Amino acid sequence: MSDPNKGAKLTLYWLSESRSHRILWLLEALHLNYELKVYHRGPDKLAPPELKEIHPLGKSPLLGVQSAKSDAKPTILAESGVIIEYLLDHFGDNADKPLVPARYKSGEEGEVGGESEEWMRYRYYMHYAEGSLMPFLVMQLVMDTVKNPPQLPFFVKPLPRIVASQVEKAFLTRNIEANLQFLEDQLKSSPNGGSYICGTELSAADIMMSFPVIAMSGRVDLQQFPLLGKYAEKLQQEEGYKSAVKKIEEVDGKFQASL
């Protein structure tokens, strides 16, 4: 059997309760060989300082890539979208099924506006996950922390709760609900009646969307959004996702999909 890595050495710097699980899922789906280095959040929920030795921002995911033809230090890739696109560029053919939809409609190859709906959705959701959805979810996490601040006298604690509740009421809740409704409608109109965000087949956009969608399913009541709830469950039943969870359980003893 040929080398799925094409001679390259890959190292994933995986952080608990983080976006890095998407990259682990993709590595498994592409049947790649890789070294897995596991890091844990501290009591403050932040990444450990050791990650700054890998990348100046000290965030995860990070992927080290070392060419078989070079003895130089590995190239360190950051940002989920960049890492996913890089891996697909080099190893996309390893997947059991294509993870990128066909770009053009038949007979309109190379034409402006000739792109397929599936591909246009794919490109959109590769950016929407982090550009539109995740900021609101991270802000909600911050508000939850503000409402339950550590090391404050009990008689002061109601004040940050009041402030956080006002922010939620004025801004946050309605934006999260708008995104939930948007995703519900998008799943309802998925091309060819598909149950994935881009159509009938799993794509890398679903992998990109998996972290915020699964995290939301554990924190938000999705009864009003049944298709979104089913989508979250479906993603967790994908073989690549389950394989990634099993890998973490073997290495680290447990896995938690959470913000």
N, C-alpha and C positions, 0 to 999 in steps of 0.2 A: 504493500500500500504506500502511495506517495505521501510525503510529509505535508500535513495540512497547514503547517506553519510556514512552509516555503523557506525553511532554514532560520526563520526569525525567532528570537527569544522574547517572550511576552511576560511582563510582571504586572499583576493587578494589585494596587494598594487599596484594599477594601476597608471601609469604615462602617461600623455597626449603625443601624437605623439611618441609612443614608442612601443617596441616589446611586451609589456605587453598585448596588445589587443589579441594576439594569445592565451594567457592563458584564457582570458575572453571567447573567442570563444569556447575553449575546455570545460570550466566549463559549458557553456550553452549546448553544444552538449552532454555532459554526464549527463545532467539534475540534476546537483548538487546544493545544497544549500550552499551559501557562503556569507560572509560579504565583501563588496566592499569599499575600502578606496581610494579616488581619490587624486592625486597630480598633480601639474602643473609645467611646466618648467618656469624658470625665463627668464628675457630679454636676458641673455647670452645663452639661449637654453639648459642650464644644469638642471639636476634634483635638486629639492630643498634640502637643508641640512637636513630637517626633515627625509628623507629616511635613513640617516646614523644612526638614532636612531634604525632602524629596522635591517639594515645590514651594516657592516663597510664600504663597498664600495659605499653605497648610490645609488645603481642602481636599475632599475626595468626591468623585473618583479621580484617580490618577492611573495612567497606564504607561509602563516602561516598555519601549520597543527598541530592540537591538538587532541590527542587521547581521546576517550570517557572514557577510563579507567585510565586517568592520570590527575592530577591537576598541573603538571609541566608546565613551559612556553612552548608555541608552538615552534615546530621545524620550522626554517625559511629556505625555499628552494630558491635558486637563480639559474639563467641561464634557459632560455626557454626550452632547450632540456631536462635538468634534471627534470624540473617541469612537462613537458608533459609526459615523461616516467614514472614518479612516479604516476601521476594521472591515466594513462592507466593501470599500474600494479595493482592498487587497485580498479579502477572504470570503467575499459574498457568495462565491460559487460553492463554498463548502456546505451551505445550508441545505437541508432536505428539500425545502421549497424556497423560491425567491422571496427575500425579505424586503425587496423594493418593487413596487408595482411597475408594470410596463408604462413607459413615459407617454407614448403617443397613441392616439386612436389609429386604427387601421386605415391606411391611405393618407394620413396627415403627418407622416413622419417628418420631423424637422421644421414644421410650420409653426409660426407664432400663433398661439391659441389652439394648437392641435393637441395639446396635452390631455391625457385621460383624467377623468374625475378622481380615480383612485390615486394617481400620481400627484395631482394637485393637493389632495387631502394629505397625502404622505408628507409632502414638503411643508405644508402648513403646520401639521401637528409635531413635526420635528422641532419647530420653533415655539409653537403655542405652549407646550408643556412647561417650559422654563420662562418664556417671555410673558405669558398672561396668567397661567393658572398657579404656578408655584409661589409667586410673590404674595398672593392672598392667603395661601395656606401657611406660609412662613409667618406672615403677620398675625394670623389667628393663633399660631403657636406662641408668639410673643405676648399676645393679649392674655392667653391662658396663664402664662408665667406671671404677668403683671398682676392678675387677679389673685394669685396665690404666692405673693412674694415671700421668700425666706428671710429670716432674721429681722423681722419688723415687729415692734410691740403690737399686741393684739388690738389696742385702741386706735392704731394708725392704719391697720390693714384695710378697713373699709374704703379708705380714700382711693388707693390705686384701683380697687375693684370698680368703683363708681366711674373713674376716668376710662378704664378699659371697656366697660359696658357702654359708655357713650360713644366711643370710637366704633364699637361693633354696630351699634344702632344706627349711627349716622353714615357709616361708610362700608364696613367690612362685610356684615351679614348679607346685605343686598347684592354686593358684588360676587360673593361666593355662590349665592343662590342663582344669580344670573348665569354664572359659568356652569353650574349643575344643570340648569334647564337647557343651556346651549348644547352641552354634551348629550343630554337625553335626546334632544331633537336631532342631533347629528347621527346618533346611533339608529334612530328611527328611520332616517333617510340614507343609511349606508348603501353604497352602490350594490345593485343586484340583490338587495335584501340581506346583505351580509351582517354578521354579528360582530365584526371587528370595525374599528373606526374608519378604515379605508376600503372596506368591502368584505369579500367572502374568505379571504386568506389573511393569516397573521402577517404583519409587516413590522419593520423596525420602528415605525411610528407607534405601534402598540407597545413595544418594549419601552420606548421613550415615555409614553403616557402611563406606564404601569406604576411607577412610584407614586405620583400624586393621586391617581385613581384608587389604588389599593390603600394608601394612607387615609384618604377621605372616607373610604368605606368603613374604616375602623373608628372614625371620629364623628361622622355625620350620619344622621338618619336618612337613608336613601329610599324610604318607602314611597315617597312621591316621585322617585326617579327609578322605576323598576328595571329599565334597560341598562342603566348605568350600574346598578347593583349587580345584575347578571354579568355585565362586562367585567367588573372587578373580580367576580368569582371565576369567570372563564380564564382570565389572564393567569390566575393562580393555579389553574389546572393544566397549563401548557407544560409540555415535557421539559423544555429548556428552563422554565422557571422552577419547576420541582427539582430538577437536577441541580440548579444553583443553590436552592434551599438545602438540599441534602449535603452538598459540598460544605456549606457553612456549618451545618450540624455536626459533620464529621470532624471538622477542623476546630470548631469553637464551642461545640456542645449544645448550642441553641441558636435559633434565628428568630428575629422579631421584625416584621414589616411595619415600620412606624415612622412617624416624624419625631 
